Every structure is written in structure tokens, then in C-alpha cells.
Amino acid sequence: MLLIKNLSKSYGHIKALDKLDLSVSKGETVVVMGPSGCGKSTMVRSINRLVEPDEGSIIFDGKEIMTLTEEELFSIRKKIGFVFQQFNLITRLTAKENVMLGLVMSGMDREIAEKKSRDALDKVGLRQFENSKPDEMSGGQQQRVGIARALAYEPELMLWDEPTASLDPILVREVLVVMEELSRYKAATMLVVTHEVAFALHVGDRIALMDQGKVVELGSPLQVFTKPTSSVGKQYKDLIEYQTNKKFMTLSKE
């Protein structure tokens, strides 16, 4: 489904990606984690060339993304859904209109686009808000509209760039629940960049840990978080053990 080889990207003297390798199989959910600044967002944005890599290979659905023309890239992006950190909704449009806008602009019949928009809003539990504008919805609901916008294309691959990073902690769960449902029913292959450890443990088929622009550890959640081999993996293991012990101590006091 997706194969990344020797991917590199620098910003001046800062090397964001350093010959990164990663593969994702069809129907798989791969969760990418690591410290801030390790290159996670640069990597996921390079896949559909929102960021232009300096070198390397990105093969999706048998096509080399790096060599596509602008027209070919536009066509392949219809198969790749992308959910950003920010909601990026148009404030004057309703939820339904935000979801269907890209479909209509790409040439789809308006009635068909409207049906796909409603179906996508159904999948994220927001059909009753189809006529609401962004400022009439919570941050979590707005992000779910952003997810619906990506789902409306019925993508083969879903890319998530820290989709809960802009949300208040109390709103994070409603977005994670939607993501879990999509992963459970294999609606699309998913590559998820996140800091949400519980989500990674519960949903990820594999965890890819990044550090200094490379994937330094790759395996099942159980393998990565209980028997890590990298320094980053050991830090995550310590974090999970600390949180578990803290929760146990709190319950004991009660």
C-alpha cells in the first residue's frame, strides 16, 4: 500500500528527516510517535507532497509519488485523506458545505457531493449538525467535520497529523472515539501521528517510534512498549509504568 525509502528533508541546517524508511500494509493502522521535533509531521506531510522532500522514494498504490506531475498528484490526492492539527474550516459555510466543497470543486455533481457529505457526517456522528457553522460547534465537533471532509473522498489511505493537538483535553476523547471506529472497521489504511499513548496501545497494529528524523523502533504495541530496544521506546515504557502506578496509588488511597 505505502512504501517510504531513504526519505530526507532539511530546513537549512536542521535535518527533519534522515533517510527514513517505513512501510504500511493495506488495512493496517500504523501509529507514529516520538518527541516533538523528531520529524513526524514532516514525514506524514511528505507523503502527498504538502512538504517536498529533498530525496527518497514514496510509493503509494504502485505509483512513485516523488515523480508525479501536478495533474497526477491532484488525482492521487483524492485517494489520500488528510486530517490536520488545525480544523481549517471555512467559517461562512455549514458543516455539510465544508465537507462537500472539495468534491464540488473537483467536478463532482452537486447532488452526489451532498449525499457523500451527509454520509461522511453520519460516520463521525454529526449528521444533526450538518447545517451548523463552525462557530456553532465545539472544537471536537469541528475536528470531526474535518475528518468527515477527508472521508467524503472515500480514501484508500488516511493520514492524521496530530488531530487532537489543538483540542482541550476534555474534547480529545470524542475525536479519538471516531478514529477508533474507523480503525476497527478498516474503513481505510491509517497512518496516525499522535502523542496519545492510550490510543496507540488500543488501536495501533504497529507502532513506529521516531527520533532525529528516523524510525528507530517498529513493532506491535506490546513489543514496543514492554520490551523496547531504543532510548525513546524506554522513555515511553517508563511513562506508561509511571501513569499506571500513579493511577493504582490514587485508587488505593480512595
C-alpha positions in Angstrom: 0.0 0.0 0.0 2.6 2.5 1.1 6.4 2.2 1.0 8.8 5.0 2.1 12.5 4.6 1.4 15.5 6.8 2.2 13.3 9.9 2.7 15.3 13.0 3.6 14.3 16.6 4.3 16.3 19.5 5.7 15.3 23.0 6.7 18.5 25.0 6.4 21.0 23.3 8.8 18.2 21.3 10.5 17.7 17.8 9.2 14.0 16.9 9.8 14.1 13.6 8.0 17.3 11.5 7.7 16.9 8.6 5.2 13.7 7.4 6.8 12.2 4.0 5.9 8.6 2.9 6.6 6.0 0.7 5.1 2.3 0.4 5.7 0.2 -2.6 4.5 -3.4 -2.4 3.2 -5.9 -2.2 6.0 -3.3 -1.6 8.7 -3.2 1.2 11.3 0.3 2.4 12.0 0.8 4.9 14.8 3.8 7.2 14.6 5.1 8.6 17.9 8.2 10.3 19.2 9.4 13.5 20.8 8.5 16.9 19.5 10.8 17.9 16.6 11.7 14.4 15.6 10.2 14.8 12.1 6.8 13.1 12.5 4.7 15.9 10.9 7.3 16.4 8.1 7.1 12.7 7.3 3.4 12.4 7.1 3.1 15.7 5.1 5.7 14.5 2.6 3.5 11.5 1.6 1.2 13.6 -0.5 3.9 16.3 -1.0 2.4 19.0 1.2 6.1 19.1 2.1 8.5 18.5 -0.8 11.2 16.0 0.3 14.8 16.6 -0.7 15.3 13.0 -1.7 14.0 9.5 -1.3 11.1 7.4 -2.6 7.4 7.3 -1.7 5.4 4.6 -3.4 1.6 4.6 -2.9 -0.7 2.2 -4.7 2.2 1.2 -7.0 2.9 4.8 -8.1 6.1 6.8 -7.3 4.7 10.0 -5.6 8.0 11.9 -6.0 7.9 11.9 -9.8 4.2 12.7 -10.3 3.2 15.8 -12.4 0.9 18.4 -10.8 -2.1 16.9 -12.5 -1.2 13.3 -11.5 -0.6 14.4 -7.9 -4.0 16.1 -7.8 -5.6 12.8 -8.9 -3.7 10.7 -6.4 -4.6 13.0 -3.5 -8.2 12.1 -4.0 -7.2 8.6 -2.7 -5.4 10.0 0.3 -7.4 11.7 3.1 -5.5 14.1 5.4 -6.6 15.4 8.8 -4.7 18.4 10.1 -3.9 19.6 13.6 -6.0 22.7 12.8 -9.6 22.4 11.7 -9.2 24.6 8.6 -12.9 25.0 8.1 -14.5 27.9 6.2 -16.4 29.9 8.8 -19.2 31.1 6.5 -20.0 27.6 5.4 -22.1 25.0 7.2 -20.6 21.6 8.2 -22.2 20.0 5.1 -20.9 22.7 2.8 -17.4 22.4 4.3 -17.4 18.7 3.6 -18.8 18.8 0.1 -16.8 21.9 -1.1 -13.7 19.9 -2.3 -15.9 17.4 -4.0 -17.8 20.0 -6.0 -14.6 21.9 -6.9 -13.1 18.7 -8.2 -16.0 18.4 -10.7 -18.5 16.1 -8.8 -22.2 16.7 -9.4 -23.6 18.8 -6.6 -26.3 16.3 -5.6 -23.8 13.4 -5.4 -21.4 15.6 -3.4 -24.2 16.5 -1.0 -25.1 12.8 -0.4 -21.4 11.9 0.2 -21.2 14.8 2.6 -24.1 13.6 4.6 -22.8 10.0 4.6 -19.4 11.2 5.9 -21.0 13.3 8.6 -23.0 10.2 9.6 -19.7 8.3 10.1 -18.4 10.9 12.5 -21.8 11.3 14.4 -22.6 14.8 13.2 -25.5 14.4 10.8 -27.7 16.5 13.1 -25.1 19.4 12.8 -25.0 19.4 9.0 -26.5 22.9 8.9 -24.4 24.3 11.7 -21.5 26.7 11.1 -18.1 26.2 12.7 -18.6 28.9 15.4 -21.8 27.0 16.5 -19.8 23.8 17.2 -17.2 22.8 19.8 -13.6 22.2 18.9 -14.1 18.5 18.9 -17.1 18.7 16.6 -15.1 21.0 14.2 -12.3 18.4 14.0 -14.9 15.7 13.3 -16.1 17.8 10.4 -12.5 17.9 9.2 -12.4 14.1 9.5 -15.7 13.9 7.5 -14.2 16.1 4.9 -11.4 13.7 4.4 -13.7 10.6 4.5 -16.0 12.1 1.8 -13.5 11.2 -0.8 -13.7 7.5 0.3 -9.8 7.4 0.5 -7.7 4.3 0.4 -5.2 5.9 2.9 -5.9 8.2 5.8 -3.1 10.4 7.1 -3.5 12.0 10.5 -1.2 14.8 11.7 -1.7 15.0 15.5 -5.5 15.5 15.1 -6.1 16.1 18.8 -3.2 18.6 19.3 -5.4 21.7 19.0 -8.2 20.4 21.3 -8.8 20.9 25.0 -8.2 17.7 26.9 -11.9 17.3 27.6 -12.7 17.3 23.9 -9.9 14.8 22.8 -11.9 11.7 23.6 -14.7 12.4 21.1 -12.2 12.6 18.2 -10.3 9.5 19.4 -13.6 7.5 19.5 -14.2 8.4 15.8 -10.7 7.4 14.9 -11.0 4.1 16.8 -14.3 3.3 15.0 -12.7 3.9 11.6 -9.7 1.7 12.5 -11.9 -1.1 13.8 -14.0 -1.3 10.7 -10.9 -0.9 8.4 -12.6 2.0 6.5 -9.2 2.9 5.2 -5.5 2.2 5.8 -4.4 4.6 8.5 -1.1 6.3 9.3 -1.5 8.3 12.5 0.9 10.8 14.0 -0.1 11.3 17.7 1.1 11.7 21.3 -1.9 9.8 22.6 -0.3 6.7 24.2 -3.6 5.0 25.2 -4.9 5.3 21.6 -1.7 3.8 20.2 -2.0 0.9 22.6 -5.6 0.3 21.9 -5.8 0.8 18.1 -2.4 0.5 16.5 -1.5 -2.6 14.6 2.1 -1.4 14.7 3.9 1.5 16.5 6.7 3.4 14.7 8.9 5.4 17.1 10.8 8.2 15.5 13.9 10.1 16.8 16.1 12.6 14.9 14.4 12.1 11.6 14.4 8.3 11.6 12.3 5.4 12.6 14.3 3.9 15.5 11.8 1.2 16.5 8.9 -0.6 14.8 6.6 -3.3 16.1 3.4 -4.3 17.9 2.2 -2.0 20.7 3.0 -4.9 23.2 6.5 -5.3 21.8 7.4 -1.6 21.6 6.0 -0.5 24.9 7.0 -3.5 27.1 10.3 -4.6 25.5 11.7 -1.5 23.8 15.2 -1.5 22.3 15.5 2.2 21.6 16.1 5.0 24.1 12.8 6.6 23.0 10.9 3.4 23.5 12.3 3.0 27.0 11.1 6.5 27.8 7.6 5.6 26.7 7.7 2.4 28.8 8.7 4.4 31.8 5.9 6.9 31.1 3.3 4.1 30.9 4.6 2.5 34.1 4.5 5.8 35.9 1.0 6.6 34.8 -0.2 3.1 35.7 1.4 3.2 39.2 0.0 6.7 39.8 -3.5 5.5 38.9 -3.1 2.5 41.1 -1.9 4.6 44.1 -4.8 7.0 43.6 -7.3 4.2 43.7 -5.6 2.7 46.7 -6.0 6.0 48.6 -9.7 6.1 47.8 
